[in-house]
Amino acid sequence: MCEKSVRDFASPERMAEIANNAVDSFGELLNGRSLYDALSGSLKMSDDDILAAGFTTLKEFMRGGGGDEA
């Protein structure tokens, strides 16, 4: 892995664009539990973040949402 952090060469606007593209890519490639695990685990998104990004179908995987609790 490269020692230089992305934050060292990407503007805040570019970082936001990269983050949005990552979320969109996960949404296109995964679904259900796999998508929830990727967003909450790999991208460290909270349940509120996930809902705000429009992934309302993932409520069943969230705490108190009726899905399996971690």
C-alpha positions in Angstrom: 0.0 0.0 0.0 1.2 3.5 -0.8 2.5 5.4 2.2 1.1 8.7 1.0 -2.5 9.3 2.2 -5.2 10.2 -0.2 -5.8 13.3 2.0 -2.4 14.5 1.1 -3.2 15.1 -2.6 -7.0 15.2 -2.9 -9.0 18.3 -2.2 -12.0 17.9 0.2 -14.3 18.2 -2.9 -12.4 15.4 -4.7 -12.5 13.2 -1.5 -16.3 13.7 -1.4 -16.6 12.7 -5.1 -14.4 9.6 -4.4 -16.5 8.7 -1.4 -19.8 9.1 -3.4 -18.4 6.9 -6.2 -17.4 4.2 -3.7 -20.8 4.1 -2.2 -22.4 4.0 -5.6 -20.1 1.2 -6.7 -20.9 -0.9 -3.6 -24.6 -0.3 -4.3 -24.2 -1.6 -7.9 -22.1 -4.6 -7.0 -23.7 -5.9 -3.8 -27.2 -6.2 -2.2 -28.8 -7.3 1.0 -26.6 -8.3 3.9 -23.5 -8.1 1.8 -24.2 -4.5 0.9 -25.0 -3.6 4.5 -21.8 -5.3 5.7 -19.7 -3.5 3.1 -21.2 -0.1 3.9 -21.1 -0.4 7.7 -17.8 -2.4 7.8 -15.5 -1.3 5.0 -16.8 2.3 4.6 -17.6 2.7 8.4 -21.0 4.2 7.6 -23.5 4.5 10.5 -27.1 3.3 10.0 -28.1 6.9 9.7 -25.5 7.4 7.0 -26.7 4.4 5.1 -30.3 5.6 5.2 -29.3 9.1 4.2 -27.5 7.6 1.2 -30.9 6.2 0.1 -30.4 2.5 1.0 -33.7 2.2 2.9 -34.1 -1.4 1.9 -31.3 -2.2 4.2 -33.3 -1.3 7.3 -33.9 -5.0 8.0 -30.1 -5.5 8.6 -29.8 -2.6 11.1 -30.1 -2.9 14.8 -33.7 -3.1 15.8 -34.7 -3.5 12.1 -35.8 -7.1 12.4 -32.6 -8.6 10.9 -29.9 -10.6 12.5 -28.1 -8.5 15.1 -24.3 -8.6 15.3 
